[in-house]
Amino acid sequence: MSDTANKPSVLFVCVHNAGRSQMAAAYLAHMSAGQVEVRSAGTAPADSVNPEVVEAMNEVGMDLSAEQPKVLKTETVQESDVVITMGCGDECPYFPGKKYYDWTLDDPAGQGLEAVRPIRDEIKGRVQNLMIELFPALHPDAG
């Protein structure tokens, strides 16, 4: 039996699953040290992760070069405890009993590295706050 059934799960959703949701998933996976099942998907996935996003995340020691955008499936939403949307509006299915957040963030698509860095840093802060709010026992500053 997989122990993922006992882990809380978080799904990050944006339109292309090539920028914001990929960065958020990487940060949560890193900060939770495997204690949270982390997923990301897009309502209209791109062919690949935005190269500027890959470069911006490399600057902070996270390699997204092997990640691939994934299509949002109803089952993925159903299997997640928390769903965080970023710019996909009403396209994300809603299921009662789940915790939903909608993060308003600039889209890094078509932006240069200088524009992607502040988005990356904003996402890091939001993920840190999410850890404190939802998983205080897992947060390194909890005490």
N, C-alpha and C positions, 0 to 999 in steps of 0.2 A: 504494500500500500504506500502510495506517495505521501510525503509529509506536506505537499503543497495544499492539501485539503485543510490543514490547520493554520496555514499562513493567511494573513489578510492579503487581499489582492487589490491593486490599483491599476486602472486603465487610463492612459492619456490619449486623447483623440484630438487631431487637428485635420485640416482638409487633406493635405498631401502626405502626412506622416514622414516628412522629409526634413523637418526643422524643429519646431517647438516641442512636439510630442516626443521626438527622439532625444532631445536634450533633457527634458524632464524625466523621461524613463531612465536615462543613464545616471542622472543625479540621484534619483530615488534608489535605484539598484545599488549604487555605491554607498549612499548614506545608511541604507537599511542593512547592509552587509548580508544580503540573502535572506533576511527575515520577512521580507514582503515579496509577494509574487507581483512582478511588474510587467505590464503589457503596454503596447502602444499600437495605434492603428490610425488609418485615415479614411475619410469618407470618399475621397477620390485620390488614391495613392499615386505618388510620383514614381518614376522609374528607378530613382536612386535617392539617397540622402544628399541633401544640398552640400556641395563641396565646401562652401564657406562655413557651414555648421560643423562639418567634420574638422576643418582647420581650427575653428574657435574652440572646439572641445579638446582637440589635441593640445592646445595651449594650457589647459588645466589638467592634463594627464589622463584624458578619457578618449579611447579610440572607438569611433563610430564607423570606421571604414568598412567593416564587415556587415553592418546593419542594412536591412532591406525594408523599404516601406511595405506595410501590410494593409490589406483592405479591412475595414471595420465590418465585423460580422455580429449579428444579433446574439449569437452564443457567447461571444467574447464579452459583451456587455452583461449578459445574464450571469456569467461566471465571475464577474468582478464585484467587489464590495463597494469600491469607490470609483466614480467615473469623473474625470476632469476633462472638460472640453475647452478647446482653444480656437475659437473662430469658426466652428462648424455649425453653429446655430442649432436649428431644429432637426438637423439631419441625423443626430445621434438618438437611437431608440431610448425611450424612458421606461424604466421598470420600477414600480413601487418597492420601497424597502432598501433601495440603494442610496448612498450618499453621493450627491452630484455637486460639482463646483464648475463654474465657468470662469476661466481666467482670460481676461482681456490683455493680450500681448501683441506687439507688432509682429508681423509675419516676416521672417528672414528671407523669404523667396525673392530672388532678384537683388538682394542687398549685398553690399560689399562687407568684408570682414569688420571694418570699423563700425558698421551698423549692427552686425550680428553680436558683437561682444556685449553691449549693454542688454540685449535680449537674453543672452546666455546668463548674465549675472542676475538679472531679474528673476529668471526661472530658478536659479540656484536658491535665491532667497525665499521664493514661494515654496519650493520643495522643503527647505529647512523648516519653515513655518508649518507646513503640512505634517512633517514628522513630529513636531512638538505637539500639534493639536490632536492628531489621530493615533500616534504611536509613541507616547512619551517615554515608555519603558525602553524603546529602541534608540531614542535620541541620545547621542553622546553627552549632551549637556544636562540630561535629566538627572535629578538627584534627589 
